[in-house]
Amino acid sequence: MASSQHGSYAYQDTLKGIYFGPGCLESALPQLLRTLGGTKALIVTGKSLREKTNVVTNVERILRDNNAFGGAFSDIGQHAPVQGIINGIKAFHDTGADIFVSVGGGSPIDATKAMIYRIHETQGKFFSNIAIPTTLSAAEYTYGAGYTNEQGKKVGVASPMIAPAGIILDAQVTLPTPEKLWLSTGLRALDHAVESLYRPSAIPPIKVLCYAAIVDLFKYLPMSKEQPNDLDIRQKLLIAAWMSLWPTRLEKHGPLGLSHALGHKLGAAYGIPHGITSCLTLGPVVSLKAETASDKDKAALADALFYLKEPRTNSIKGDVKRLSAMISELVVNLGLRSDLASYDVPKQDLTKITQLTLGSAEDPLYQRVVELLESIYEPDCKL
C-alpha cells in the first residue's frame, strides 16, 4: 500500500505538477522535464548548498542522465541581491538553457522567478522553472519574487507566469539544511498560515488548510528538532509548508499581514533571514491583533486553539493572547529566540521601520508598532 507521504498534484494552467515523498526527486525531475518540454536546464542555487552538500551534485547527475544538464549557477546570496539575478540571466543565455531548476530556499527560488520576469521583459517569452525546496519558506507557491536592489532595499515583481511550473518536495534533499535554517523557515510557514487567517478575502477552504498547517507545524517542528534525520517528519513539514501557502491566485486575497510587512522591512536592510524575522515578529503581532483586529479576525485567530486542542480562555481576546503565547513558546523551545539588537539594528531606526511598514506616521497603529519593535529589541526581551 502506497504511503500517504508520496504522491503528485497539479493545479491551474501554470503549475503542471507537485511531486512529493522521500526519494521522489529521482523520478519526478525527469517526469517534469518531459511534461514541461525542457531539454537543457540551468540549476540556480546558493554557494553553500552547491559546495558543502551533495544536493546540487545529485540534481546535476539526474539531469546528465537525462541529457538535460546545461550548467549550474550558484551566485545567489541571502535576500537575492540583484547582481546575482543579472548574472544568472547571462548564465542562462550562455549555456543555451531552455528551463530553470531552482534548488534551495526562498532566495534562489525568488531569484529564479525574477530572472524569468526580466527575460520576458526583453524577449517576450516566459521560461519554466522546476523548484526543489530545501527549506520550509514556501517561496515556490507564489508568483511574487522579492529581491534586493542596488540600494539594498527589498523590491519585487509579480506575474502568474513566473511561478514554478513544477515543484518537487523530497525530504531527502532537506537533510543537509542547517538546523536553524530548517526550523526558522518552519516559523516562516507558520507566519504564512496564521496571517492568512486574517488575510483580506481569504476563502474558507484556504483557511481550513491553514489551520491544518498550524497544527502540523506546532507538532512536527519540535519533533524534527529532536529527530533531525527522520524523513517522515520532514516530509510532513514540507507538506505543512505547502498547506500554509496553497498555490492559488493569491492576489485576489490581498497581501499578508503586519508580521510579513515588518519582516520585509527588517530582512534585506539589516541582513536578517526571513525565517528569523518571523520568529521575532509573529508572536507579538498576534498579541497586538488581540487588541486591534476586527471581531471577525479575532475569531479566526481564536479558532486556532480548537484545532490545536488547546483549552479556550474566557474571552476571544484571551484566546488570541493564548495563541500569541504559544507561538512565542514554540520559538523559545526550538532555540530560535533572538532580538533586533543582535542583528545590529540601530534603536533609532525603529520609528523609521514602523513608518516604512505602515506607510505613514499618521497610521492609528503607528505608536503600537513602535512599541512592538521596542519589545523585541533588547537582548533580554520577552518574545
Secondary structure, DSSP 8 states (H G I E B T S, - for coil): ---TT-EEEEETTTEEEEEESTTTHHHHHHHHHHHHT-SSEEEE--HHHHHHSSHHHHHHHHHHHTT-EEEEE----TT-BHHHHHHHHHHHHHHT-SEEEEEESHHHHHHHHHHHHHHHHHHS---EEEEEESSS--GGG-SEEEEE-TTS-EEEEE-GGGS-SEEEE-GGGGTTS-HHHHHHHHHHHHHHHHHHTTSTT--HHHHHHHHHHHHHHHHHHHHHHHSTT-HHHHHHHHHHHHHHT-SS-GGGG----HHHHHHHHHHHHHT--HHHHHHHHHHHHHHHHHHHS-HHHHHHHHTHHHHTT----SSHHHHHHHHHHHHHHHHHHTT----TGGGT--GGGHHHHHHHHHS-TTSTTHHHHHHHHHHTTSTT---
